[in-house]
Amino acid sequence: MEIKRQYRPEIEGLRAIAALLVAVYHIWMMRVSGGVDVFFVVSGFLITTSLLSGYARNGYIKFGKFILGLLRRLLPSALTVMIFITIGSFFILPDIRFTATIKEIAASLLYFENWQLAITGTDYLDQNNPQSPVQHFWAMSIQGQFYVIWFVIVSLAILISKKLNISLKKVFTAVLLILFTISLIYSIYITSMNQPWAYFDTGARVFEFAVGGLLMIYIFNLNIHRYVSFILGWIGLAVLLLTGILLDVQGTFPGLIALIPISAAVLILLAGQNPSRFGVEKLLSTRPLKFLGSLSYGIYLWHWPILIFYYEIFDTSSVSLLHGIIIIVISILLSYITTNTVEKPIINYINKNNFSIRGFRPIIGLASILIIGLGSWYYYTISQASSLSVNNEDYPGVMVNAASYDSENFEKKEPVPSLATILEDKTEAYECQVSPQSSAVEVCDYGKTKSYDYTVAVVGGSKSTHWISPMQDIAEEENMRLINITKAGCRFTTDTENYTEQCIEWNRNVIDEIVNEDVDLVITLADIAYSSLYDVPAGFIEQFNKLDEVNIDVLALRDTPYFKGSVPECIAQHGENGTECKIVKADVYNTPSAWERLENKPDNVFYADYSDYFCGEEYCDPVVGNVIGYFDHDHMTETFSKTFKPLLQRDVAEALNL
């Protein structure tokens, strides 16, 4: 298989355009530009060239040499930016975001950031969610994983070619076509089911790299007339520049629509192989674009943390034209400095050490120190959070609103948990939740598992799950088996219009599982705390009636309040007493409640309304009884939920007739 390695100046220009598109769309539009997809195609093209040319030259490819070659190009700049982000985050970000950022920095150093974001349910371009300055490393993580995958794929193709005596070109083409087809089908499916997850899923992106690999194999054999090449090249550039403007790609990437920027990159690369007098490759090969292309990696690395720090420093979520230009210029300048004062000297040092592991010792040492240091910091904060013990007198939580509490002697203290650890202050039961893309009904056991008197099941979505924490203590005291049967983003309902197919299927099967587990009492939500939802959803009642048919009782809890944004973020910015962090009680709780207005209440349901414990007469506060109530805008911290124990224990006892 003949491989032609040649300098392609238009690729540098294409990289420059892609990097600038990413920066421009991030800074001013917060939309998908297609620039990252171009990077993936180009990476597939170049890494295939590197591996196959190495095999053609030497008759073999070595994994160690291949990986070291990648590390010497990628790690110096990445580590430099990571150090900047770590220091900047410490001084600029609030405590709540710094701890989360440390976790993501460690994930990025291990090329795991895309999965870290997917697992935590991050929506990359949702400005309502606090974004970390290292979040953009998701693309670098996918690229790093892809390089390892590609080495395995090429090695497999070489092995098959030798064993079956078939040309490597045919074998590799077949392998890439299979990868492309499977990955594209999977990408379309997972994007339709769970787009935020799909955005970070390596499997949903492999087809983009496969396109670059296929193009590399055949591009040298494609002779296109210069007039056709001229047209195709400029069409490709126009499509690339207009992808994010003309198409609604916000919630549809990657999926089928990703083929548009991919096709644009292919057209530009084809035009570069078949040049014309006024072709697009002439523009992309100009000195300014080649210069920016050589800095494109650094531009991508630098622009995002600068943007996130800008948001925090200036307390804004938008960027003016002038300030945006300054951010881009600073990114270019820092990329130039990093390239010439860090990357190139390190590469020269490594080359002098004969490209061995010895040359990587300084980089590996620095990376190890950073990972160990960040890991130690993270686990220290987690251990502090997990060791938190709430004193009922000083930190009564919702019981401060109980009639029996001596409110006159209540003294305000620094609220718990701390903002630095609050994102980890949540029930472990969230790990048991079925993911949004699955319809499986899964059961996790808590409390007593042998010789128990009752079985209590917490059923529903995430806002049911946070009641597990106080129930664990109750289950131990009352000799109960406690089980968690929950699914993220899925309430206990028969509604087939407002939920995903996976949620609908889960709800069809969950009753059978509850019966199989011999449950005595189901704890779930009684309603949804939207003031616009005046009635109890009909789907809730239908599920309750199904349980009544099999003689299972229900403890239906009034929903927890919904705040306007992240409670910890608001407290960090405005303080716990800031009016910005409160919500008007009437905006989330109708009076009388939807359940109280219900004419035909199911006989098997015991209703519990804790709204007067969540809220005062007029407002719902983010901090109640010296305890911060929520780790986001509506889910309770574990510390807060545990303060409900006396109330919940009373109502569970009544429901079970203890």
Buried (B, 14 or more C-beta within 10 A) or exposed (E): BEBEEEEBBBBBBBBBBBBBBBBBBBBEEBBBBBBBBBBBBBBBBBBBBBBBBBBBEEEEBEEEEBBBBBBBBBBBBBBBBBEBBBEBBEEBBBBBBBBBBBBBBBBBBEBBBBBBBBEBBBBBBEEEBBBBBBBBBBBBBBBBBBBBBBBEBBBEBBEBBEEEEEEBBBBBBEBBEEBBEBBBEBBBBBBBBBBBBBBBBBBBBBBBBBBBBBBBBEBEEEEBEBEEBBBBBBBBBEBBBEBBEEBEBBEBBBBBBBBBBBBBBBBBBBBBBBBBEEBBBBBBBBEEBBBBBBBBBBBBBBBBBBBBBBBBEEEEEEBEEEBBEBBBEBBBEBBBBBBEEBBEEBBEBBEEEEBEEEBBEEBEEBBEEBBEEBBEBBEEBBEBBEEBEBEEEBBBBBBBBBEEBEEEEBEEEEBBBBBBBBBBBBBBBBEBBBBBBBBEBBBBBBBBEEEBEBBBBBBBBBBBBBBBBBBBBBBEEBEBBBBBBBBBBBBBBBBEEEBBEBBBBBBEEBBEBBBEBEBBBBBBBBBBBEEEEEBBBEBBBBBBBBBBEEEBBBBBBBBBBBBEBBBBBBBBBBEBEEEEBBBEBEBBBBEEBBBEEBEEBBEBBBBBBBBEBBBEEEBBBBBBBBBBBBBBBBBBBBBBBBBBBBBBBEBBEEBBEE
